[in-house]
Amino acid sequence: MKTGNNYNTNQMTLEISLQFRPEPDHPASLINDFIDSLNIAKNYIFGRPQVYSSPALL
């Protein structure tokens, strides 16, 4: 009888440097600058609440 352990533990890993920054004229930099320049004052009202009260967690 199989136990359901059908996976490979000898997988390669992909390491990504957190210090990576695209060139200033790269489209990703331009999009990032545009998003940072937006003045969005509305609160996000969808999804789960950001803060929970202690009684709600019990």
Backbone torsions as a table, in degrees:
resi	resn	phi	psi	omega
1	MET	NA	132.4	178.8
2	LYS	-80.3	148.4	-179.4
3	THR	-98.0	-3.5	178.9
4	GLY	93.4	4.9	178.5
5	ASN	-86.6	75.7	-177.7
6	ASN	-109.8	67.9	179.1
7	TYR	-144.2	161.8	-176.8
8	ASN	-104.6	120.5	179.5
9	THR	-88.8	-2.9	-179.9
10	ASN	-100.3	42.1	-178.4
11	GLN	-81.6	150.6	175.3
12	MET	-77.1	153.7	177.2
13	THR	-108.1	155.2	177.4
14	LEU	-117.5	111.2	179.9
15	GLU	-97.8	128.8	-180.0
16	ILE	-118.5	127.4	179.6
17	SER	-73.5	131.4	177.2
18	LEU	-79.9	-5.7	179.7
19	GLN	-90.4	-1.5	-177.1
20	PHE	-64.8	132.4	174.3
21	ARG	-134.1	127.3	177.8
22	PRO	-69.3	162.5	178.0
23	GLU	-59.8	150.1	-178.4
24	PRO	-58.4	-28.9	-179.3
25	ASP	-95.8	8.9	178.1
26	HIS	-74.6	144.1	-179.8
27	PRO	-55.9	-32.7	179.1
28	ALA	-64.1	-37.5	177.9
29	SER	-67.7	-40.4	-179.7
30	LEU	-65.9	-41.5	178.3
31	ILE	-64.9	-42.1	178.9
32	ASN	-61.7	-43.5	178.0
33	ASP	-62.9	-39.8	179.2
34	PHE	-64.4	-46.5	179.9
35	ILE	-62.3	-41.7	178.6
36	ASP	-64.1	-27.3	-177.8
37	SER	-82.0	-13.8	-179.9
38	LEU	-68.7	139.6	178.8
39	ASN	-107.7	88.5	-177.5
40	ILE	-102.3	112.5	-175.8
41	ALA	-100.8	-11.1	-178.1
42	LYS	-74.1	140.9	175.4
43	ASN	-77.6	147.8	177.2
44	TYR	-76.1	122.0	-173.5
45	ILE	-110.6	1.4	-178.0
46	PHE	-103.5	158.8	177.6
47	GLY	85.0	-168.8	-177.2
48	ARG	-77.5	156.3	178.9
49	PRO	-63.2	149.1	179.7
50	GLN	-77.2	-30.1	-178.0
51	VAL	-126.7	136.0	178.9
52	TYR	-111.7	144.9	174.6
53	SER	-80.3	152.9	-177.9
54	SER	-59.7	-43.1	178.6
55	PRO	-62.6	-29.6	-179.6
56	ALA	-69.7	-23.5	-179.2
57	LEU	-83.8	-12.3	-178.7
58	LEU	-85.5	NA	NA
